[in-house]
Amino acid sequence: MSKTVITAGIDLGTALTRVVVLAWNKDSSQPEILSSVSVPTKGMRHGYIINPIDATASIQKAVSIAEKESGIKIHKATLSMGGTSLSSETGLGSAIISKPDGEVTAFDIKTALENAEENIDLKNRRIIYNAPIAWKLDGKEVPGKPEGMHGIKLEVKVMYITCLTQHFDDLLTVVADAGIEIIDVVPSSIA
C-alpha cells in the first residue's frame, strides 16, 4: 500500500500540544490519519508563550512521537492558532469595474478585497484568515461570487480573524526553533 503524505498539523495549546499526520492512500479518496499525538504543553499560560524554550521542547516531543508512529519525518506543518488574542473584524471595500463592458473580473474582486483590508484598523494585529460575507453589485446583493456578472460598482463585506502580532511572531519562532517550517497558519476555530 503506497502512501503520499499531504500534510502535518500542529496545535500548540495551553494544556496540550497536538500533532496530526495525514496521508492519501491511492485506493481511497479520503485522507488517512497516520498519527495523532497529544502531549502536555509547558511554557504556555492562557494561550501565550511565557517560556519559549519549554514551548519549543513541547513541540519537539509531540513531533518526535508523531514521526515514530507515522514513520514520516515532519519538516513542514500547518499551525493552528487559538487563544484570547484572536479577534474578528469586518471590513467594507469597493471597486469600480475595470472592463469597459462592465464584466466583473478576478482583478475587480481582488481590488475590492484589498480595499476592504485597507479600511480596517489593525493596531498591533495581524490578519490570519479572511472570508467574504456578502457581495453587492450596483447596490444589489449578489449570491455567491460576482465574477462574470455585469455592473459598475462592486462592494464586499469581509470578515477577518486577527491575532496580536507579538503572539503570532512568538508562536512562529518556537515552531521554527523546533525545526518545523510553517506552511500556513489557521485559526483554531477554522481548523
C-alpha positions as CSV (number, residue, x, y, z in Angstrom):
1,M,0.0,0.0,0.0
2,S,1.7,3.2,-1.2
3,K,1.0,6.4,0.8
4,T,1.8,10.0,0.0
5,V,1.9,12.5,2.9
6,I,-0.2,15.5,2.3
7,T,0.3,17.4,5.5
8,A,1.1,17.6,9.2
9,G,-0.7,19.9,11.6
10,I,0.4,21.4,14.9
11,D,-1.7,22.9,17.6
12,L,0.3,24.4,20.5
13,G,-2.3,24.9,23.2
14,T,-2.0,25.9,26.8
15,A,-2.6,22.4,28.2
16,L,-1.8,20.2,25.2
17,T,0.4,20.2,22.1
18,R,-1.2,18.2,19.4
19,V,0.4,16.9,16.1
20,V,-1.5,15.1,13.4
21,V,0.0,13.5,10.2
22,L,-2.3,12.8,7.3
23,A,-1.6,10.8,4.1
24,W,-3.5,9.9,0.9
25,N,-4.0,6.3,0.2
26,K,-4.2,5.6,-3.6
27,D,-7.1,3.2,-3.0
28,S,-9.2,5.8,-1.2
29,S,-10.5,9.3,-1.9
30,Q,-10.2,10.3,1.8
31,P,-7.1,11.1,3.8
32,E,-5.9,8.6,6.3
33,I,-4.7,9.7,9.8
34,L,-1.2,8.1,10.2
35,S,-0.6,9.6,13.6
36,S,-2.4,11.8,16.2
37,V,-0.4,12.8,19.2
38,S,-1.2,14.9,22.3
39,V,1.5,15.7,24.9
40,P,1.3,18.1,27.9
41,T,2.4,21.6,27.0
42,K,5.0,23.5,29.0
43,G,5.9,27.2,28.7
44,M,2.4,28.5,28.0
45,R,-0.2,30.3,30.1
46,H,-3.6,31.4,28.9
47,G,-2.6,30.8,25.2
48,Y,0.6,32.9,25.5
49,I,4.2,31.8,25.4
50,I,5.8,32.5,28.7
51,N,8.9,30.3,28.3
52,P,9.9,29.8,24.6
53,I,12.4,27.0,25.5
54,D,9.8,24.9,27.2
55,A,7.2,25.6,24.4
56,T,9.8,24.5,21.8
57,A,10.5,21.3,23.8
58,S,6.8,20.5,23.9
59,I,6.6,20.8,20.1
60,Q,9.7,18.7,19.6
61,K,8.4,16.0,21.9
62,A,5.0,15.8,20.1
63,V,6.6,15.9,16.6
64,S,9.1,13.2,17.6
65,I,6.3,10.8,18.8
66,A,4.2,11.6,15.7
67,E,7.2,10.8,13.5
68,K,7.8,7.4,15.2
69,E,4.1,6.5,15.0
70,S,3.7,7.5,11.3
71,G,7.2,6.6,10.0
72,I,7.3,10.0,8.4
73,K,9.8,12.8,9.0
74,I,8.0,16.1,9.6
75,H,9.7,19.1,8.1
76,K,6.7,21.3,7.3
77,A,3.3,21.7,9.0
78,T,0.2,23.8,9.2
79,L,-0.1,25.7,12.5
80,S,-3.4,26.0,14.3
81,M,-3.6,29.3,16.3
82,G,-6.0,30.0,19.1
83,G,-6.1,31.8,22.4
84,T,-7.5,35.0,23.8
85,S,-5.6,37.1,21.2
86,L,-8.0,36.0,18.4
87,S,-10.5,38.6,17.4
88,S,-12.8,39.2,14.4
89,E,-13.2,42.4,12.4
90,T,-15.4,43.3,9.5
91,G,-14.3,45.4,6.6
92,L,-16.1,47.0,3.7
93,G,-14.5,47.5,0.4
94,S,-15.4,48.5,-3.1
95,A,-14.1,48.7,-6.7
96,I,-15.2,50.3,-9.9
97,I,-15.4,47.6,-12.6
98,S,-12.3,47.8,-14.8
99,K,-13.6,46.4,-18.1
100,P,-15.4,48.7,-20.5
101,D,-18.3,46.3,-20.9
102,G,-18.8,46.2,-17.1
103,E,-17.9,42.5,-16.7
104,V,-16.7,41.7,-13.1
105,T,-13.2,40.1,-13.3
106,A,-10.9,38.4,-10.8
107,F,-9.0,41.7,-10.8
108,D,-12.1,43.7,-9.7
109,I,-12.7,41.1,-6.9
110,K,-9.1,41.4,-5.8
111,T,-9.3,45.2,-5.8
112,A,-12.5,45.2,-3.7
113,L,-11.0,42.7,-1.2
114,E,-7.8,44.8,-0.9
115,N,-9.8,47.9,-0.4
116,A,-11.8,46.2,2.5
117,E,-8.5,45.2,4.1
118,E,-7.2,48.8,3.9
119,N,-10.4,50.0,5.6
120,I,-9.8,48.1,8.9
121,D,-7.7,49.3,11.7
122,L,-5.2,46.6,12.7
123,K,-3.2,48.3,15.5
124,N,-0.7,45.6,16.5
125,R,-2.8,42.9,15.0
126,R,-2.2,40.6,12.1
127,I,-4.8,39.0,9.8
128,I,-4.6,35.2,9.8
129,Y,-7.9,34.5,8.0
130,N,-10.5,36.3,5.9
131,A,-13.7,35.3,4.2
132,P,-16.1,37.5,2.1
133,I,-19.5,37.6,3.8
134,A,-21.5,39.5,1.2
135,W,-21.2,40.9,-2.2
136,K,-23.1,43.7,-3.9
137,L,-23.1,44.8,-7.5
138,D,-24.6,48.3,-8.1
139,G,-26.1,48.2,-4.6
140,K,-27.9,44.8,-5.1
141,E,-27.0,41.7,-3.1
142,V,-25.2,39.0,-5.2
143,P,-25.5,35.4,-4.2
144,G,-22.1,33.7,-4.4
145,K,-19.1,35.2,-6.3
146,P,-19.9,38.0,-8.7
147,E,-17.2,37.1,-11.3
148,G,-18.7,37.2,-14.8
149,M,-21.6,39.4,-13.9
150,H,-22.0,42.9,-15.3
151,G,-22.2,46.2,-13.4
152,I,-20.4,49.4,-12.5
153,K,-19.5,49.2,-8.8
154,L,-18.6,46.1,-6.8
155,E,-18.9,46.1,-3.0
156,V,-17.8,43.5,-0.5
157,K,-18.2,42.9,3.2
158,V,-15.3,40.7,4.6
159,M,-14.8,39.0,8.0
160,Y,-11.2,39.0,9.2
161,I,-9.9,36.9,12.0
162,T,-6.9,38.6,13.6
163,C,-4.4,38.0,16.4
164,L,-1.9,40.1,18.2
165,T,1.3,40.4,16.1
166,Q,3.5,39.6,19.1
167,H,1.6,36.4,19.8
168,F,1.8,35.4,16.2
169,D,5.6,36.1,16.0
170,D,6.2,34.2,19.2
171,L,4.4,31.1,18.0
172,L,6.2,31.1,14.7
173,T,9.5,31.5,16.5
174,V,9.0,28.5,18.8
175,V,7.8,26.3,15.9
176,A,10.8,27.3,13.8
177,D,13.1,26.7,16.8
178,A,11.6,23.2,16.9
179,G,12.9,22.7,13.3
180,I,9.5,22.9,11.6
181,E,8.7,25.1,8.6
182,I,5.2,26.6,8.8
183,I,3.2,26.2,5.6
184,D,0.1,28.1,6.8
185,V,-1.5,29.5,10.0
186,V,-5.1,28.7,10.6
187,P,-7.4,29.9,13.4
188,S,-8.2,27.1,15.7
189,S,-11.9,27.7,15.2
190,I,-11.5,27.1,11.5
191,A,-9.0,24.2,11.9
